Amino acid sequence: MKDYVLFIGNMGNDPKISLKPTKKGDKEFVSFSFMTYGNNFRKFHPCVAWGVTARTIFQYLKKGDFAVIEGFHMYNDWTDKQGTKHYTTDITVIKVYFDKKGKEISDES
């Protein structure tokens, strides 16, 4: 299930870049949290970006930087070794907007 999101806020932490093995070779991705604000609260959203978008986020954005992210919710579930079912919701980023050097990057692959 995918729901479109558009968040305006700040990087909650420094992005971490990793490789995920696939049938076509390793694919780069970056994970980070994104902080949004409401009436008297802050919310942190776990985010993942892939390819060019991942490299750009890793290169240009750090904790506290202002950005706008566009993407969709990705709902996941898994069962651990004890048989307990777990659920997570991540944001898969398809486009990011920020003000450093006027960059706008998207990677919809």
Secondary structure, 3 states (H helix, E strand, C coil): CCCEEEEEEEECCCCEEEEEEECCEEEEEEEEEEEEEECCEEEEEEEEEEHHHHHHHHHHCCCCCEEEEEEEEEEEEEECCCCCEEEEEEEEEEEEECCHHHCEEECCC
